[in-house]
Amino acid sequence: MDIRPFSITEWRTFLRDYSSKFLDNSSSLRVIEKNGAGTFVRSHVQREGWIGYEPASADAIVAAEERLGTRLPPTYRNFLMASDGFGYVDHVDLLNVDEIGWLPERDPDLVEAWSFGIDDVNREMFERSLLIARDDGGPGVCWLLLYPEAAAEDGEWAAYEWFTGDGSSPDDDRYDNFGALLLDAARRLDAD
């Protein structure tokens, strides 16, 4: 996928292309069927050719920003205005705007479990990361996190893909922004 998804229009193009490639990728569908969602994918998603959702409204995004106490980064905001969440990105489903939240609020048990024996930098990261995607299937839970404390001048936040079950740190899979993270997921899909 050559497009770099940053504007709403670019996100729509990117997500349509991703949907098409995902639905044409038999190994991706085998994973979905193994997890028990194959009937849904075949009946609904394949008919529509789209694994996304309707766009989030501007009001819903503003309400989430007020709830979170911060403005969301530009590429993620634009993504939400293209699709309010998204199914089957790599190993996770991206949450809709009403479901995103700070990691300590969304999963306090994990933050507590991981706070023992980690340095202050990683502890701060756990306490200030925004959970935007989560996979509860299996022993190696995967999360996608946005971290506002590592914001760039353009307002973009660092993005992390973190597999909690493999003992790695979120720093092991760091991206400059949300768009770069999803672009990498698309590259992995192309490689399958």
Stockholm file with secondary structure:
# STOCKHOLM 1.0

chainA/1-192         MDIRPFSITEWRTFLRDYSSKFLDNSSSLRVIEKNGAGTFVRSHVQREGWIGYEPASADAIVAAEERLGTRLPPTYRNFLMASDGFGYVDHVDLLNVDEIGWLPERDPDLVEAWSFGIDDVNREMFERSLLIARDDGGPGVCWLLLYPEAAAEDGEWAAYEWFTGDGSSPDDDRYDNFGALLLDAARRLDAD
#=GR chainA/1-192 SS CCCCCCSHHHHHHHHHHHHHHHHHCHHHHHHHHHTTCHHHIIIIIHHHTCCBCCCCCHHHHHHHHHHHTSCCCHHHHHHHHHCSSEEEETTEEECCTTTCEEHHHHCHHHHHHHTTTCCHHHHHHHHHCEEEEEECSSSSCEEEEEEGGGCCTTSCCEEEEEEGGGTCCGGGGEESSHHHHHHHHHHHHHHC
#=GC SS_cons         CCCCCCSHHHHHHHHHHHHHHHHHCHHHHHHHHHTTCHHHIIIIIHHHTCCBCCCCCHHHHHHHHHHHTSCCCHHHHHHHHHCSSEEEETTEEECCTTTCEEHHHHCHHHHHHHTTTCCHHHHHHHHHCEEEEEECSSSSCEEEEEEGGGCCTTSCCEEEEEEGGGTCCGGGGEESSHHHHHHHHHHHHHHC
//
